[in-house]
């Protein structure tokens, strides 16, 4: 899997606070066999977020873009809105699964507005800004991501895992 990671944070973009989530996600993806194609940090700005997402989807050829940050209730948390303007199709099951598992850990998970969706052949997934929460969410979905990528690439063998064995 070719992955790009976008950290959305006013303070990290301004150099006030180091980005901790992006590197944690990067390490997780590498540990699970993924290849990091690009990383970036942008402020909580709709146009900047959209610009990076569109560029990575349309020109970088990444399979998955993971965003971290900007998914909560704060007025400047607009990552889901930017993502929604970029995607062509939503993938609600991914965000639902992340929230469901996170609710087992903290009731604050219900405050997540993260979404997931598809633009062309790229899956975009919003993760929380907290490194702990981002990795917990990734751990929930990591098993299905390679299959999702194969489906988008129209790999003829991707559907093989969907059928049940024939009864004797």
Phi, psi and omega in degrees: 000131175264120188236142171239146184236125180244115175270127180249107183198123176301313185291320179290322179296328180273357180079012180282325182227136179291149175283117179256325183293314181305307178298325178295318178294318179302314179297317179300313182296316178298318179300330181261020172086007179275159179249126179274118182268322182201153172222152178202160175234128177229156175287171177287074182229120185308311184293322179292317178298310180302316183300314180293314181301314180297315180299312181296320179291316189272337187233340186267339179070035179274151178278321185222136170246125175252121174261151176226126179103158175076025184250004184266208185262352181300147182306327181271001178282097186232014181301316178298323179295317178296317180297316181299327179285344183261323185287157176258332179219139177277156175232071189297332181300328180294309180294323179297317180296319180296315179295319181300312180291322180294329178296337177288343182258317183209140176292343178295345179301331180290351177272356179287132176252015183304145175230171174219150180192184186234135169233118184056246181248022182243135175264130177247127182231125175275130175243157176297164179279338178287130179302317181300311181293320179300315180290323176298317178294315178299319180300328179292323189253351189302326183293332183265346185297316179300321179294318179300318179297316179298320177298316179294329179279357181059038175296123183298338179272354184297327182281348183302326181285357183269344185266153179267148178298146178290143176287147179291000000 
